[in-house]
Amino acid sequence: MPISYFIPDWDDRVDPNYDFLADKHTPRRNPYHDDRYAHEIYAPNPLYDGVLLSRAVIDDAGKKLEHLMSSQSVHTYLRLPSTYKVLGDCGAFSYWEEEVPPYSTSDMVSFYEILGFDYGVSIDHLILAHADAERRRRQELTLSNAADFLAEHNQECRFIPIGVAQGWNPASYCYAVKKLLQMGYTYLALGGLVRSTTEQILAILQTIKPELQANTQLHLFGVSRPEYVETFAQLGVTSFDSTSRLRRAWMDGRRNYFLGNMTFSAIRVPDAHRLVKKKPTIDQDVALHLEQIALSALRTYGANKAAENLEEVLAAVLAYAELADQVTTHTRSDYRETLVRRPWDYCKCAICEAIKVEVLIFRGNNRNRRRGFHNTWQLYKQLHGYEQELPPPLNAADALEQHALRL
Ligand SMILES: [Zn+2]
């Protein structure tokens, strides 16, 4: 069975009727009601197995708690079909500096139960301290919260309880895992590993593996390198959450569009009005002119598979990138590779099929977040063994050109 993938909820939505040609939102739209989550854009096909909703994120975001409570259920609030699972936790990263977590066990149990979470995680406290006594205090606090959580979780509760293990090295994680299993948990989660290296995570998983029972489920919180999840799965991990692929769409300056195991650079064409606002020395008329030339060159090239004007398109996007001061040593070869290989023609996801080359344009939320949704779809497909068709290798002339540009 493939590992289950949860996506943390950070209000990632897009305007479903965004006008890409005019770069305009749907008139009079209400972002909460009218914008769409990734699972709505891709419906009826899933691109994750569930959503991770953190209590702290809800509490911190103005009207979010109000919306959630008035929806009466997390599935309604997230507009999620019941085939998707919702995993709740406290969001320990938001209170790690506090002496103790700001929530009580009975409060969290009723929060999960009333709102219809599928899984609820016990109250944990991150161990980021170096002093031994403080590490142990936080670990014991997390374990005693887990014991209380299970005691509070009575037979009428419909959500499945998950006990969290916090630690600072393989032995301490193993100690926590053993304690949770003794308490009676069958679903465990490992917390505090967001900043750990793959080697450190593997060492912890290898140490705890002999302790896990045949029916033990294991969640890994915050996996920043989803390419390793299959290795983690072999070591007993049954679920994980990650926003890595989604966020890379706009946080990674170069490798921000995934196609199977290949990555491509989206081409930056920033909004000219915003660009001039940020850099008032740029002539507005020149910026608007070069922006439109770049966009229209990309659109014509994107729509025409037999396009032969690669160098012209490259020149147009680079001219605007130079004006915007966005040309680095890699830009020319990165953009050229994207244009030569045309990855948007190979992805079968709903977004790429609908907007084609627009998804490869680095510009504003509606393109960048859609690219993140596409990346998430690619990851989910990969986890399910989908063989993504890839662009053919570069021909000799293009390969030479790319090589020369990289020198
Ligand atoms: Zn796609």
Boltz pocket constraint, residues with backbone or C-beta under 6 A from the ligand:
constraints:
  - pocket:
      binder: B
      contacts: [[A, 347], [A, 348], [A, 349], [A, 350], [A, 351], [A, 352], [A, 353], [A, 374], [A, 375], [A, 377]]
      max_distance: 6.0
